[in-house]
Amino acid sequence: MRAFLFVLLVSLGIVSPAFAGPLTVRVVDGSGRPVANAVVTVRPSTGKRPMQVGRGYMVKQKDLRFQPFVLVVPAGATVSFPNFDPTQHHVYSFSPPKIFELKLFAKDQSRSVRFDKPGVIALGCNIHDSMSAFIIVTDSAWTAATDSSGFARFADVPATAASMTVWHPYLRAPGNQMVRNLRAGSATETVPVRLRPPPLHNMGGY
């Protein structure tokens, strides 16, 4: 009975299975160079858990760029879009998980959007075609974007078999993502990827 109850609590995400431990994933290109802004999502076969919704999610418009280039948020998060530029912006997305439009707003003004469905949200500006960015809305607590050294780190991944998805806007694969199996109890993983060249107007996107 106790074993059944424990399995039930794990499946509901109320408790974590024993032996959960840290996991470090490094994403590199074909030459072994680190790839930043790759989003790594781990989905354990047991102990599934959604990412908790917090506050303060933000995509700035500054220097005629969206900052950050890639933002990871949990499903249900509200993201603000403050404008720090001396010009107006008109933010939009045609991505199926969240189609929206924030019509012209000026410096020191802000708009907000709630993202309730997991998926990739591509952002653009109707006024400045060179501006682009991505919001990754996730339903897994084990989701993170790689840093400038190509690392994504997780503190408490359950020591069970899992699938791992790696997404990047320029990844040469269907849907810009690849899926691989993760060994049970793995502490480190290196993932080589093949990338397309970024658009000339967005060379800072790596």
N, C-alpha and C positions, 0 to 999 in steps of 0.2 A: 504494500500500500504506500509506504514512504517513497519507494523508488518511482512508483507511478506518479505520485504528487510532485516529486522533483522534476521529472520529465515534463509534466504539464506546466510547471512554473517556468521552466527553461523555454518551452515553446511559446509561452506568452510573453517572454522577455522580462519577467519579474525578477528572476535570478539568472546568473550566468553559470554555465557549466564549469566544473572544476578544471584547474590547470590552464585557465585563460592566461595568456601572456602577451608580451609585446611583439609587434611585427613591424619590420622596416622594409619598405619596397623602394627600389631605385629604378627609375626609368631612364634609359639611355638610347641614343640614336645609333645608326649603323656604324658610326665611328667611335662609339663608346663615350660620346659626350653627353653630359646630363641634359635631360629634357624637363624644363619647367612648365608649369600650367597643364600637366597631365593629371587627370582626375582618376584616382584609384578607388574602386569600390569593392569591398570584400563582403561576400554573402555566405556566412557559415551555414552548414547543413542543419545545425541545431543552435539554439541560443540567439535566434534572430532578434534584432532590437532596432527600433527606429531612432533616428537622430532627434535629440530633444530640441524643441523650438526655443530660441532665445530672442534677444533684442539686439539692435544696433547693426543689422545687415545693411550694407550701403554700397552703391555704385556711384562714385563721384564722376562728374564731368568737369575735367580740369585740363588745361593746356590742349584743348580740342581732342581729348582722349577720354575713354571710359577707364576708370581705375577702381578696382583691379580689372585686368583683362579676363580673368576667370574667377568666379565667385561660387563657392559651394554653400548651399543653404538647405535646411530640412524642409520637407513638405509642410506647408502651413505657415511658412515664414513670410513676414512682410519686409520688403526691401525698399529703402528710400533712394531717391535719385536727386541728390542736391547738385545745383549748378554753381560752380565756382568760376566760370568763365565770364568775360565781359561781353558775351554774345548769347543769343538765345539758342536753346536746343529743343529738339522735337524727338523724343525717344519712342521707339516702337519695337514690336516683335511680331513676326508672323508664325512663330513656332507653335505647333498644335497644342502642346501642354499649356500654353498661356499666350493668347493673342491679345495684345493691348496697344494702346497709343496714348502717349503723354504729350499733348499738344504744347505749342510754344510756351516756354517759361524762361525767365531771365535770371541774371546773376542773383545769388543769395535766395533764390526760390527753390523749392523742393516738391517732388511728387512721390507718392508711394504706391506700390503694387503688392498684392498678396499672391503668393505662388503656392497653390494647393495640390498640384499634381506633379509627380516625379517626371523628370525628363530634362532635355537640353533646351535652353532658351537662348536663341541668338538675338543679340541686341544691335540696333542700328540707330542712326540719327538722320531724319529727313533733310536736315539742313547741311550736314557735313558727312558726305558719303565715305570719307576715310575712317570714320569712327565705327568701331565694332568691338564687341565683347560677348561673353557668354556667362549665363547663370546655370549652374547644374543643380537641379532640385532633386534631392535624394530621399529615399525612405529607409536607408541603412545607416546606422550609427558609425559604421566603419567606412567612411568616405572622406577623402582628403585630396587636395591638390598638391602636386609636387612643388618643392621650393626651387630656388635657383641652382641648387646642387643635384636636383633630380630626385630628392627623397620625399616620400610620404610615410609618416610614422603613425602607428596605432598602439595604444597602451594595453588593450585587454581583449585581444581577439580569441574567441573560444578555440581550444585545441581540438578541433574537429575538421573533417574535410570541408572544403569551401570552394566557391568559385570566385574568381577575381576578374573584374572588368577594368580595363585601362582605356580611357577616352582622351583624345586630344583633337582640337579642331582641324589639325593638318595631318592626322594619322591616315596612312594609306590602307584603309579597310572599310568595309561596309558600315555606314553609320559612324565613321570615324572612331571605331572602338574595336577592341579585341578582348576575347574571353579566354581564360586559361584556368585549369584546376590548380588549387593551392593544396600543398601537402599538409596533412594534419600536424599541428604543432610547429609548423615552419616559423622560424624567427627572422629570416632574411630572404628576400627574393630580388633578383635583378631581371628586369623586363626590357629586352631590346625591341625597339619599334622602328618602323620606316615612316618618315614624314615627307609630306609634300612641301615645297618652298612656300613660305607665307606670302600673301599678297604684298606688292611693293609698298602699299600705303600702310602696312601693318607689320613692319619688320620687328617691332618690339614684342610680338606675340609669343615668342618662344619662352 
